């Protein structure tokens, strides 16, 4: 079993993308819920929808231990390092477990929708993991868990982000 943690993009670049405008901070404090199109996942404050910090979890189908190796780590890290320029999603800290991943991500203002970005790297990594290990499809679970973090979150204040 291998546990790997690291920065997929330089942490300074990730931190530069974390700053919220004064208006966004004010709205986040009031926690207004948007009246726009419904989200597939949990509803999120409108002020954080454009540039949120997202805690994302994705799991391998049937929780197979396909990620406990250097090949999977290098593959995913490479995809995530390029995703900032290709898809507008910046990956900060992440934790790679044998059967799932946790990561903190943040979109640029012109980023692809989160579901498109997740679908892209899951699709590319699935092909490569099938080729390298003969993994039976599907490789990833279809859905994922996302939690939008904000400055008023109790977990944020206690330091458990």
N, C-alpha and C positions, 0 to 999 in steps of 0.2 A: 504494500500500500504506500503510495507516494502522495504527500500533500505538498502542493506548491502554491506559494503566494508571491505576487509581484506586481509591478506597474507595467501595464501594456503600452502606455505612452508616458513620456517624461512627466513626472508629477507636477512640475512647474506649469507645463502646458495645460494639464487638467485643472489645476487650481485657478488659472487665469480664466477658465470658462465657468467657474463656480460663482462668480460675483453676480448678485442680483441687483437690479436697479432699485432706487429708493421707492419708486412707485410699486414695484413688484413686492418689496418687503412689506410695505403698508398693506397691500392686498392680502399677502400671506398671513399677516397677523389677524386680519378680519375673517380669513378663511371663507371667502365667497366661493360658492359652487357655481360653475359655469352653466349657462343656459344654452350652450351650443350643442352640437351633435353628441349623442351618447357614446361613451367609451365602452370598449369590449371588456375592460377590466374595471377596477374600482374608480369611482369618480374622484377627481383631483382638483385642488384649488386652481382657479383659472390663472392666477398670477404665476403659478409654478409650472403650468402646462407647457409654456414655450421653452423654458430653460431649467427643467427640474434636475435634481440629483435623484437618480433612481437606483434602488437596490433591486437587483434582478437575480432570479434563480431559475435555472433551466436544468431539467433532469433527463437522463438517458432512459429510453423506453425499457420498461420492465426492470429498471434500476441495475442494469448490467454494468460491471466494472470496466468500462471501456476507456476511461480517462486516466487510469493509474499508470501512465507511461510517458516517457519524454516525447515520443512522436505526437501524441495528442496535445501535450502542453505547447510544443513548438508550433503546431498547426493552429491552434486556437489563438495563441499569443500573436502570431503573424497576421491572422485575420483581423484581430482587434486593433493591432497597431496601425493597420492601413484603413480601418473603418472611419477614422476622423476625416481623412481627405476624400475618401470614396463615398461615404454615406452620411457624414456629419455627426457620427456618434463617437464620443471619446470615452475610453475605458480607463478607469482609475485603478484602485486596488481590486484584486479578485482573489478568489480561493477556488482552486481546482481540486475537487474530491473525486474518488474513483467512479462515482455514478451520477454526479451533478456538479454544477458550478454556481458560485455566488459572485456577483460583481457590482461595483458602483459605476454607473455610467451617467453621461450627461450629453444632451444633444446640442448641436450648434443651432443657430437661428434658422438655417436652411436645411436641417437634417431630414432624412427620410422618416416616415412614420416608424415608431418603435417596432411594430409588428413586422414591417417589411425588412428592417435591419436584422431583427432576430431570425426571421425566416431565411435571409440571405446567408448568414454565417452558419446556421444549422444545416442548410442545404449543402454548402461547400464542404463543411467538416464531415457531413454524413458520407458524401462521395469518397472522400479521402480515407476515412476510417473503414469504410467497406472495402476499399481497394487494399489497404494495408493489413487489416486483420480479418477480412472476410465476414464482417459483422452483418447479420441478417437485418434487413429493413423492417420497420423503421428504426433508425438509430436514436433519435431524440423523441421525447414525449411531444405531442403536438402543441400543448399549451405551455405557459410559463407563468411564474409569479412575479409581480412587480409591486414595489412599494415606493411611492414618491416621498422623499424626505424633505422636510422643511425646517426652518429655524425655530419653529414653535413646538416641534415634536418633543415629547418627554424623553424619548430615547436619545435625541440629539443633545438635550441639556445634560443628561446623565453621562454622556460620553460613550454610549453604547451604540455607535452608528453602524 
